[in-house]
Amino acid sequence: LRFAPSHRTKSIGFLKCLTACNTTLVDFVERQKTFADSSKSWSVDVAGIDGATFDLSVKNQNDGDEVTLRTPQDIVDEIAALDAESADVLATIRGLVA
């Protein structure tokens, strides 16, 4: 994957992100050839997977950042709120073109 800078790019941060992502991808591809680990690698013992939930959420014990996951109910509530917002926007658009 390669991204070329464009005169339309509005954000230097975006280009920095693309460079960082590309560097990470190149590192991953190189390490994948031998299955070599990095500071961002981790493995999960199959015996440690909860058989009731089969929770395979990303939990890198090598990464110090703790991520708080939303509950399924929070996710469903957000989807419902976004759907209602979309319905309002669509109704406005229909009113404009009618």
C-alpha positions as CSV (number, residue, x, y, z in Angstrom):
1,L,0.0,0.0,0.0
2,R,1.5,3.4,-0.9
3,F,0.0,6.8,-0.6
4,A,1.4,9.7,-2.5
5,P,1.2,13.2,-1.0
6,S,-1.2,15.5,-2.9
7,H,-1.7,19.2,-3.1
8,R,-5.2,18.5,-1.8
9,T,-3.9,17.2,1.5
10,K,-5.1,19.5,4.3
11,S,-3.3,17.9,7.2
12,I,0.4,17.3,7.9
13,G,-0.7,15.1,10.7
14,F,-2.5,12.9,8.2
15,L,0.7,12.5,6.2
16,K,2.7,11.7,9.4
17,C,0.1,9.0,10.2
18,L,0.4,7.5,6.8
19,T,4.1,7.4,7.1
20,A,3.9,5.8,10.6
21,C,1.3,3.3,9.4
22,N,3.4,2.4,6.3
23,T,6.5,1.9,8.5
24,T,4.5,-0.3,10.9
25,L,3.1,-2.4,8.0
26,V,6.6,-2.8,6.5
27,D,7.9,-3.9,9.9
28,F,5.0,-6.4,10.3
29,V,5.5,-7.9,6.8
30,E,9.3,-8.4,7.5
31,R,8.6,-10.0,10.9
32,Q,5.8,-12.2,9.5
33,K,8.3,-14.0,7.3
34,T,9.8,-15.6,10.5
35,F,7.0,-15.0,12.9
36,A,9.4,-12.8,14.9
37,D,8.0,-10.8,17.8
38,S,8.3,-7.1,18.4
39,S,7.5,-4.8,21.4
40,K,3.9,-4.7,20.0
41,S,3.5,-8.5,19.7
42,W,1.7,-10.8,22.1
43,S,0.3,-14.3,22.1
44,V,-2.7,-15.8,23.7
45,D,-2.6,-19.3,25.1
46,V,-5.7,-21.2,23.8
47,A,-6.3,-22.6,27.3
48,G,-6.7,-19.1,28.6
49,I,-9.6,-18.2,26.3
50,D,-13.0,-18.2,28.1
51,G,-15.0,-21.0,26.5
52,A,-18.3,-19.2,27.5
53,T,-17.6,-16.0,25.6
54,F,-14.6,-16.7,23.4
55,D,-13.5,-13.2,24.1
56,L,-10.8,-12.4,21.6
57,S,-10.7,-8.6,22.2
58,V,-7.3,-7.0,21.7
59,K,-5.5,-6.9,25.0
60,N,-1.8,-6.3,24.4
61,Q,-0.1,-6.8,27.7
62,N,3.1,-5.2,26.3
63,D,1.2,-1.9,25.8
64,G,0.8,0.3,28.8
65,D,-2.4,2.0,27.5
66,E,-5.5,0.7,29.2
67,V,-8.5,0.8,26.9
68,T,-11.9,0.9,28.5
69,L,-14.4,-1.0,26.3
70,R,-18.0,0.1,25.9
71,T,-20.7,-2.3,26.9
72,P,-22.9,-3.8,24.2
73,Q,-25.8,-1.8,25.5
74,D,-23.8,1.5,25.1
75,I,-22.9,0.5,21.5
76,V,-26.6,-0.3,20.7
77,D,-27.7,3.0,22.3
78,E,-25.2,4.9,20.2
79,I,-26.3,3.1,17.0
80,A,-30.0,4.0,17.8
81,A,-29.0,7.7,18.5
82,L,-27.1,7.8,15.2
83,D,-30.0,6.2,13.3
84,A,-32.4,8.8,14.8
85,E,-30.0,11.6,13.8
86,S,-29.7,10.2,10.2
87,A,-33.5,10.0,10.0
88,D,-33.8,13.7,11.0
89,V,-31.2,14.7,8.3
90,L,-33.0,12.6,5.7
91,A,-36.3,14.1,6.5
92,T,-34.8,17.6,6.1
93,I,-33.3,16.7,2.8
94,R,-36.6,15.2,1.6
95,G,-38.3,18.5,2.6
96,L,-35.8,20.5,0.6
97,V,-36.2,18.4,-2.6
98,A,-39.9,18.0,-2.4
